[in-house]
Amino acid sequence: MSEYERGADQGGWHDEVGWLLLFAGGIGPAVAVSSGEPLGLAALALVPLAVVVWVAGHRQGSRKADLRPDAEAYARAVVAARAAGVETPDLSPQLRALLDD
């Protein structure tokens, strides 16, 4: 459960940064061609970086999705045990939010 808790609050920025890198990678060469300044072509290097960012975000999201069922089952078991009168550890904010969904 600790792996889910560590990763639950991370991410969400990959799409935005990926799009920004992609736009910058497209605008730079366009400016270079229109102004005759070849240095702007270096912005094309941002396009593969955008792909890397998107792939990293996809992997992180897939990992969270894989961990979610186990984390949810654990949280429900803790809540059920607590309802039965068993002393249990408090749920982390991430696990409580998982039950609220």
DRENDO-1510 file (C-alpha; in Angstrom, 1 decimal, always signed):
<recs>
REC; n; res; u; v; w
REC; 1; MET; +0.0; +0.0; +0.0 .
REC; 2; SER; +2.9; +2.3; +0.6 .
REC; 3; GLU; +3.8; +2.3; -3.1 .
REC; 4; TYR; +0.3; +3.4; -4.0 .
REC; 5; GLU; +0.4; +6.1; -1.3 .
REC; 6; ARG; +3.7; +7.4; -2.6 .
REC; 7; GLY; +2.5; +7.6; -6.2 .
REC; 8; ALA; -1.1; +8.7; -5.6 .
REC; 9; ASP; -0.3; +12.4; -5.4 .
REC; 10; GLN; +2.2; +12.5; -8.2 .
REC; 11; GLY; +1.8; +13.1; -11.8 .
REC; 12; GLY; -0.9; +15.0; -13.8 .
REC; 13; TRP; +1.6; +17.4; -15.3 .
REC; 14; HIS; +2.8; +15.1; -18.2 .
REC; 15; ASP; +0.1; +16.1; -20.7 .
REC; 16; GLU; +0.5; +19.8; -20.1 .
REC; 17; VAL; +4.3; +19.8; -20.3 .
REC; 18; GLY; +4.3; +17.4; -23.3 .
REC; 19; TRP; +2.0; +19.8; -25.2 .
REC; 20; LEU; +4.1; +22.8; -24.3 .
REC; 21; LEU; +7.3; +21.1; -25.5 .
REC; 22; LEU; +5.5; +20.0; -28.7 .
REC; 23; PHE; +4.3; +23.6; -29.4 .
REC; 24; ALA; +7.8; +25.0; -28.6 .
REC; 25; GLY; +9.3; +22.4; -30.9 .
REC; 26; GLY; +7.0; +23.5; -33.7 .
REC; 27; ILE; +7.1; +27.2; -33.2 .
REC; 28; GLY; +10.9; +27.4; -33.0 .
REC; 29; PRO; +11.5; +26.0; -36.5 .
REC; 30; ALA; +8.6; +28.1; -37.9 .
REC; 31; VAL; +10.3; +31.3; -36.6 .
REC; 32; ALA; +13.7; +30.1; -37.9 .
REC; 33; VAL; +12.3; +29.6; -41.4 .
REC; 34; SER; +10.4; +32.9; -41.5 .
REC; 35; SER; +13.3; +35.0; -40.0 .
REC; 36; GLY; +16.2; +33.2; -41.7 .
REC; 37; GLU; +17.8; +32.4; -38.3 .
REC; 38; PRO; +18.8; +28.8; -38.3 .
REC; 39; LEU; +19.3; +28.6; -34.5 .
REC; 40; GLY; +15.5; +28.2; -34.1 .
REC; 41; LEU; +15.8; +24.8; -35.7 .
REC; 42; ALA; +17.3; +23.6; -32.5 .
REC; 43; ALA; +13.8; +23.7; -31.0 .
REC; 44; LEU; +13.1; +20.5; -33.0 .
REC; 45; ALA; +15.0; +18.7; -30.3 .
REC; 46; LEU; +12.0; +19.4; -28.0 .
REC; 47; VAL; +9.7; +17.2; -30.0 .
REC; 48; PRO; +11.3; +13.9; -28.9 .
REC; 49; LEU; +11.5; +15.2; -25.4 .
REC; 50; ALA; +7.7; +15.7; -25.5 .
REC; 51; VAL; +7.3; +12.1; -26.5 .
REC; 52; VAL; +9.5; +11.0; -23.6 .
REC; 53; VAL; +7.4; +13.0; -21.2 .
REC; 54; TRP; +4.2; +11.5; -22.5 .
REC; 55; VAL; +5.6; +8.0; -22.3 .
REC; 56; ALA; +6.7; +8.6; -18.7 .
REC; 57; GLY; +3.3; +9.9; -17.8 .
REC; 58; HIS; +1.6; +6.9; -19.4 .
REC; 59; ARG; +3.8; +4.5; -17.5 .
REC; 60; GLN; +3.1; +6.3; -14.2 .
REC; 61; GLY; -0.6; +6.3; -14.8 .
REC; 62; SER; -0.6; +2.6; -15.8 .
REC; 63; ARG; +1.3; +1.7; -12.6 .
REC; 64; LYS; -1.2; +3.6; -10.5 .
REC; 65; ALA; -4.1; +1.9; -12.2 .
REC; 66; ASP; -2.4; -1.5; -11.5 .
REC; 67; LEU; -2.0; -0.7; -7.8 .
REC; 68; ARG; -5.4; +0.8; -7.3 .
REC; 69; PRO; -7.5; -2.4; -6.8 .
REC; 70; ASP; -5.2; -3.8; -4.1 .
REC; 71; ALA; -5.0; -0.4; -2.3 .
REC; 72; GLU; -8.8; -0.1; -2.5 .
REC; 73; ALA; -9.3; -3.7; -1.1 .
REC; 74; TYR; -6.8; -2.9; +1.7 .
REC; 75; ALA; -8.6; +0.3; +2.6 .
REC; 76; ARG; -12.0; -1.4; +2.6 .
REC; 77; ALA; -10.7; -4.2; +4.8 .
REC; 78; VAL; -9.3; -1.7; +7.3 .
REC; 79; VAL; -12.6; +0.1; +7.4 .
REC; 80; ALA; -14.5; -3.2; +7.9 .
REC; 81; ALA; -12.2; -4.3; +10.6 .
REC; 82; ARG; -12.6; -1.0; +12.4 .
REC; 83; ALA; -16.4; -1.3; +12.1 .
REC; 84; ALA; -16.1; -4.7; +13.7 .
REC; 85; GLY; -14.2; -3.2; +16.7 .
REC; 86; VAL; -10.7; -4.2; +15.7 .
REC; 87; GLU; -8.0; -1.7; +16.4 .
REC; 88; THR; -6.4; -0.7; +13.1 .
REC; 89; PRO; -4.0; +1.9; +11.8 .
REC; 90; ASP; -5.4; +5.1; +10.5 .
REC; 91; LEU; -5.8; +5.3; +6.8 .
REC; 92; SER; -3.5; +7.7; +5.0 .
REC; 93; PRO; -5.1; +10.7; +3.2 .
REC; 94; GLN; -4.4; +8.9; -0.1 .
REC; 95; LEU; -6.3; +5.8; +0.9 .
REC; 96; ARG; -9.2; +7.8; +2.4 .
REC; 97; ALA; -9.5; +9.7; -0.9 .
REC; 98; LEU; -9.5; +6.4; -2.7 .
REC; 99; LEU; -12.6; +5.3; -0.8 .
REC; 100; ASP; -14.3; +8.6; -1.4 .
REC; 101; ASP; -14.1; +8.2; -5.1 .
</recs>
